[in-house]
Amino acid sequence: MNRRSLLMLLGIGTGSAAQAVARSRRPANAAPRPRGSLSPELPFRPVPTPLPLPGDGLAAAEQRRHYAQVSLVDRLVVPEGYRADLLAVWGDPLGTGTFGYNNDHLAFLALAPDEALLTVNFEYISARPWAEGLGEARGLALPLEPLRVALADRDGRVDATALKGRDPLLAMVRAVAAAALEDLGIGVAGLRRGAEGRWQRQPGRFDRRITGLSGLEDPAQLLRASGPAAAVFRAPQRLGHDDGLGDRIIGTFANCAGGTTPWGTVLSAEENVQNEVCEEVFADGSSPAPSRLPFRWDGRRLRGLGNPFGLAGNKYGWIVEVDPRRPRRPPVKHTALGRFRHEAVAVKAEAGQPLVVYSGCDRHGGHLYRYVSAGRIEDPGDSSNSALFTQGRLEVARFSPDGRGRWIPLLPGTRLDPQRPSHYRRWGLSQPTLVPHHDRSRPGAIALGSDAEVAEYRERFATLAALYPGEAEARLGAILIDAHLAANAAGATATARPEDTVIDPSTGDLLIAFTAGGGEEKEGRADPAIFSGPAGESSWPHGWVMRLSDASPESGSFGWRMVAVGGAPWEGGLGFANPDNLEVDRSGNVWIVTDRSSRPAPGDPFGNNSCWVLPKAGPARGQALCFATGPMECELTGPCFDDPQHTLFLAVQHPGEVNGTRAAKAGDSQRIPLVDRSGTPFTQERLVPQGSNWPSGVPGRPPRPGIVAIQRAAGGELLS
């Protein structure tokens, strides 16, 4: 991907070349000092990265010397002249509970000039650092080791629904599962800005915790369901499990990305629910019994948290709306927006137009979706617009290699057109097509391995109505509950893990972060006709950013183009890898945080997950500038700004995810192959700390996820 394409991402022309960004041989935890070529007009001095970048201001020989030895650090590194203040960490008091684990999406809502609310998602449990930190963070002494021993001869699994009420094993399972689910969900935290301009936690009447078990003990705390799937939840008869709650729901978990509405509510996306409850469903949209996914704890993995509480899997995997200013109002899961592994929510609300919501399904072979409301918006700031989430049309994207595409409605009358396996053979790939099981008395999918099997399937099932029984709202509800497989059957394009969607305010276009191409045997793979590497690679693990231009809410067509690609510069990338969350500031600069595996492949050059800025204007336009790098084995998530954009809020998620608590000086020496700007290969000696102690920095203390507020030390706009 070249500089011209990057400038297209920012919506600007490709004028004269940007001046170089300089670096010097300083430690990896300090920002670079200026060199002669450094322009004083750069918005900030980029944070060092462990691999050579085109804008580092070094000649090829200088790059080989400068990058010959690098040490990664277990801290959050921000540019020179900036400060990062810790706002909250796992275990801090919040409302009637505590600040949860693995904070993700953040949403800032101003209440007054110096008062605000920050809504926070708590996504999942990283088993090792969570277990090591429970005592310090939450003061809990759970029976983790006795439970591990008790489950050792059961392969670490047990179906808690089959245990008797007085069984001591059941008590241990429920204690561990409850503590984990209480650490997930959504939080609302009050903030106050002091005289010096820095935001701090200010507990108040809006503070709130919605957990994975909200409503279990107090029915008044149950979540609500709107839209067609509520009819499935209320059905008097069903093929699968009935939790007895009708259209009420216990809790929310797997809360990953999200979005905000112009009327001040927050949308929280339930993503990887398949780890905790059954994802597959029957033809009528009902869920298999919770026994299908047993509870698991083997000392390394904590899964099946819904099993001990009999949670119905079809009630998870939705978009949840929360009103931070109305703490007594139950959250609502809007089923018209579809059920899948939601990551990303972008809302387009224009007067006189339908409400439009874009979302992605974060899985290999997942899809990009658009929801168009049946009603229209009169005033974008009117809180009654929430009613527009209840009735509308869910559509899924089908991309064409020529840069065009169309939206396929997921309606009963939609004809089936699954992707043919032969499509992948031109790239030497074997890829079956996953569709709803042809035995409609069975839940889940079947893999069609040949074009002949696809043709036979289409002869048997002409439309989505043939796959999903029922009448009117209940039939549509069943389709929406099984949206991923229904989309496969309708012929949606298999994409490359769409992890965020954001509207560019200057153009109205949609920016989409596709985190990684390739695939997984059980899930599928991204279509290489759309998602190929810089040199045409059929599998590209480093990701892309796409710009999608929608004609109108009523139109079924769109245009698209790739505008940025992850990867090493010598392979055609911009220097970052695996773009995840996106944000666009009021000047049009694009902010990206990365989602790389905490277990990178041998020889991986990229280092810790990071935050990048793609400037829209000035001497650095056309470059990707590293703004921050995270602690060890973490992911930086949820970037958002306060109203004057003097503060960037970031979540530090799962520090120490792989190796847990770092002991003093624990580390690993690695040899990393790199390439300088002349194309000459060389080898870097890299010291990589093992585990984390963030944020304390004290060896032996467990890491704790948390939220930081980043500002210029002297105050003022973040980029100036």
Summary of the structure (lengths in Angstrom):
residues: 720
radius of gyration: 24.7
end to end distance: 27.3
largest distance: 75.0
contacts: 2682
relative contact order: 0.15
helix: 18%
strand: 31%
